Amino acid sequence: MSLILTPNIENPDDFYQALTDAQRDLSEDEANDMNARLVLILANQVGNLEDLKKAIELAGPQALHK
């Protein structure tokens, strides 16, 4: 499996709404904990360690400067 870097989320606005709704009444720490759990669940779906390492690289702070 290789990373899909083109838009691939069905109804991205609906996904964003569901995510923000789920975190609306959470504290910052609770929202961070939820995001960490969500990352682990989605990482399990990807499964491939090389793809996960590439995703970490792409999401890292250095990516903001490219």
N, C-alpha and C positions, 0 to 999 in steps of 0.2 A: 504494500500500500504506500502510496506517496501522498503528501499533503495536498489538499485541494485549496488553492490560494485565490480562486475566483469565487464570487458570491455563490453560495450553495445552500443558504438557509431558506427553507420554505416559509414565506410570510415573515421576513425579518422584523418588521414592525410589531407583529403580534408576539414574537419571541421576546423582543426588548420590553414590551409592555408586561408580559408574564414575569420576566425577571425583576423589573422594577416594582411590580405589584407585590411580589413575594418578599421584597426587602423593605417595603415602605415603612413598616412599623418596627423594624429591627434597629438596634443600636449599631454603631459603626463596627464594633467588635463582632457582633452577631452576624452582620452582613459579610464581613471578612471571612468568618468561619464558614458561612454558607457557600461563599465563592470558592473557598478551598475544597470543600466537599464536592461541589459541582465540578471543579477541575479534575478531581480524582475519579469521579464517576465517568466523565467524558474521556479521560485518559484511558480508562479501562476499556471503553468502547473502541478507541483507536488501537490500543494494544501494542503496536510495534514501537520498540524502544527508540530506534533511529528516527522515526517520524516524530515521536514525542520530544526527543532532543532538539530536532530541527524547529519544532513549534516553540520550544522554550527560547531558543536562539532568536527566532523571529519576533517573539513577544517581549524580549528583554529591553532594557532601557537604551541600549546602543541602537536599537531599531528606530528610535525617535530621531536619530541624527543622520539617517541615511536618506 
